[in-house]
């Protein structure tokens, strides 16, 4: 559920998503966030003021509307959503998306200024903040994570967590791992990818793609929902057939701005496979060697299912690509 909420928020027509959320609920989220910020930052950066950074200017509306959507989604979704639920929720995605396009650049500048202020006050702020985060993790979460791994031993998630706990016992371990594996070439590719993602986001916003994609998603989700097609974790079969039939009228097309993002994603995937495919394969082999037989079987079943679903999506997309973009 939480993963779905995050995807929805990151997927980001304004709308007031707080209309059906009580003031007490919103204040509860704000209080929790302020407590967390004070817990982490506190004496490390006395100049950081949560209210002036998060609850004013460009960040205020983003924070409040995002919090309200999260609260509503937590009540609305129980398990895997249906296509009908997704279609009904599209206006909320649309509102968040348009708000993000308008407010994120300014909010980022506010956060950056606050961060730079912390560094100006103390040159060691970053290292101290990492140490504080590690301390809080050990104090509040480490035991719970270890217990969860033990309770779920033999499952994919449980085994992966156990491997992570064995590999990384401190923030320094994580730092040394990345220093050993992140080459100059990877760093350069990461910078290029970040720049490209920013360019894609700007084009998305400037072309009004949030509204175009919202209209597309609401229409195709509503069309798909019916018969034996309901749960959004299944696409192959009737869902794929119903999706394909949506494209039958010539005026039903994938928006060109979405097609542009898809093509860039395909190009990026091909580049990663060509340049890092062998390293990814080797890393997967190392991970597999540390898993139990049960976890390996679970991982393969998940991979096979996702591969089959992906093939169905690709088939429908390939047969209905927009021709005039």
Order of alpha helices (4+ residues) and beta strands (2+ residues): alpha-alpha-alpha-alpha-alpha-alpha-alpha-alpha-alpha-alpha-alpha-alpha-alpha-alpha
